Amino acid sequence: DIIQRKIALYAQDEQRNVTARYTLTAPKLTINSPNARIQSGTFKGDIYVNAKNFELVDAKVEGNIYFLNEDAQSTFKMDEKSSVTVKKELSK
């Protein structure tokens, strides 16, 4: 079984249409679970990714994404609706 973690920063109706988007603000968020995602909202702060297959789906990051290893960086995905306002880099 694959365990997935989702930070859902939105509300939806019965047809699963996004009806509201929210912003989560924190100085730091660490992703340790594989297959985690942030979806349909805004995260303000820095993200430290230590796990494979982290993704952004219709999400905006107002901060940096630091990958703590090469596996985390090479398996990162984001769709065309997503954006990162600062930088995405491998942390040393």
C-alpha positions in Angstrom: 0.0 0.0 0.0 1.1 3.5 -0.9 0.6 6.1 1.8 0.1 9.6 0.6 0.0 12.8 2.6 -1.9 15.8 1.2 -1.9 19.4 2.6 -5.3 20.5 1.1 -5.5 24.3 1.2 -8.9 24.5 -0.3 -12.6 23.9 0.0 -14.7 22.0 -2.6 -18.3 21.4 -3.5 -20.0 18.0 -4.1 -18.6 17.8 -7.7 -15.1 18.4 -6.3 -14.8 21.9 -7.8 -12.5 24.1 -5.8 -14.7 26.8 -4.2 -12.2 28.6 -1.9 -8.4 28.6 -1.6 -6.5 29.2 1.6 -3.0 30.3 2.7 -0.9 28.5 5.3 1.9 30.6 6.8 4.8 29.0 8.7 8.5 29.8 8.9 9.4 26.2 7.9 7.6 23.0 6.7 9.5 19.7 6.5 8.3 17.0 4.2 9.4 13.5 5.5 6.6 11.4 4.0 7.0 10.0 0.5 4.3 10.9 -2.1 3.3 14.1 -0.2 1.7 17.0 -1.9 0.5 20.5 -1.4 -2.7 21.2 -3.3 -4.8 24.2 -4.5 -3.6 27.0 -2.1 -0.7 29.0 -1.0 2.1 28.1 1.4 4.1 31.1 2.7 7.5 30.0 4.1 10.3 27.6 3.3 9.8 23.9 2.6 12.5 21.3 3.3 11.9 18.1 1.4 13.5 14.9 2.7 11.3 12.4 0.9 10.7 11.2 -2.7 7.8 12.2 -4.9 6.8 15.5 -3.3 4.6 17.5 -5.6 2.7 20.8 -6.0 -0.7 20.5 -7.6 -2.3 23.9 -8.4 -0.3 25.4 -5.5 1.8 28.4 -4.9 4.9 28.5 -2.6 5.9 32.0 -1.5 9.4 31.0 -0.3 12.1 28.5 -1.0 12.1 24.7 -1.5 15.2 23.0 -0.2 15.8 19.4 -1.2 17.8 17.6 1.5 18.9 14.8 -0.9 19.2 14.1 -4.6 16.4 11.6 -4.6 14.0 14.2 -3.2 15.1 16.7 -5.9 15.0 14.3 -8.8 11.5 13.0 -8.0 9.9 16.4 -7.3 7.0 17.4 -9.6 4.8 20.4 -10.1 2.0 21.0 -12.5 1.7 24.0 -14.9 -0.7 25.7 -12.5 1.9 25.7 -9.6 4.7 28.2 -8.9 7.5 28.8 -6.5 8.4 32.5 -6.0 12.0 32.2 -4.8 14.1 29.1 -5.6 14.3 25.3 -5.7 17.7 23.9 -4.7 19.6 21.1 -3.2 20.6 22.0 0.3 24.1 21.1 1.3 
